[in-house]
């Protein structure tokens, strides 16, 4: 996760910075956690990463 905020403008600023840094857009995830009366809407900006440990486990699997 890169940022979690209730400020949509902050989330957009972080997203713009990622794009300017050359991050592949297909590796970016944006979640909107919709609030209700008790909780405000929250925005979560994440970046997908590969898990090299998972790949090595698959290569050594007997199945």
C-alpha positions as CSV (number, residue, x, y, z in Angstrom):
1,X,0.0,0.0,0.0
2,X,1.3,3.5,-0.9
3,X,-1.3,5.7,0.8
4,X,-4.7,5.4,2.5
5,X,-6.5,8.7,2.9
6,X,-10.0,10.3,3.1
7,X,-8.8,13.1,0.9
8,X,-9.5,12.3,-2.8
9,X,-7.1,15.1,-3.9
10,X,-4.2,13.6,-1.9
11,X,-4.9,10.2,-3.6
12,X,-4.9,11.9,-7.0
13,X,-1.6,13.7,-6.3
14,X,0.0,10.4,-5.3
15,X,-1.3,8.7,-8.4
16,X,0.1,11.5,-10.6
17,X,3.5,11.2,-8.9
18,X,3.6,7.4,-9.6
19,X,2.7,8.0,-13.3
20,X,5.4,10.7,-13.5
21,X,7.9,8.3,-12.0
22,X,7.2,5.9,-14.8
23,X,5.2,3.3,-12.8
24,X,3.3,1.0,-15.2
25,X,-0.4,1.9,-14.8
26,X,-1.4,-1.8,-14.9
27,X,0.5,-2.2,-11.7
28,X,-1.5,0.4,-9.8
29,X,-4.6,-0.4,-7.8
30,X,-7.1,2.1,-6.5
31,X,-9.7,1.0,-3.9
32,X,-12.6,3.1,-2.7
33,X,-13.9,2.0,0.6
34,X,-17.4,3.5,0.7
35,X,-18.3,5.0,4.0
36,X,-21.7,5.0,5.6
37,X,-23.1,7.3,8.3
38,X,-20.5,6.1,10.9
39,X,-17.4,5.9,8.6
40,X,-16.2,8.3,5.9
41,X,-15.2,7.2,2.4
42,X,-11.5,6.2,2.3
43,X,-9.3,5.9,-0.7
44,X,-6.5,3.3,-0.9
45,X,-3.7,3.5,-3.5
46,X,-1.6,0.3,-3.8
47,X,1.0,-1.0,-6.2
48,X,1.1,-4.7,-7.2
49,X,4.4,-6.5,-6.6
50,X,5.5,-9.9,-7.6
51,X,6.3,-12.4,-4.9
52,X,9.5,-14.2,-5.9
53,X,9.0,-16.6,-3.0
54,X,5.8,-17.9,-4.5
55,X,7.4,-18.5,-7.9
56,X,10.2,-20.6,-6.4
57,X,7.7,-22.6,-4.4
58,X,5.8,-23.5,-7.6
59,X,9.0,-24.6,-9.3
60,X,9.9,-26.9,-6.5
61,X,6.5,-28.4,-6.0
62,X,6.0,-32.1,-6.6
63,X,2.4,-31.5,-7.8
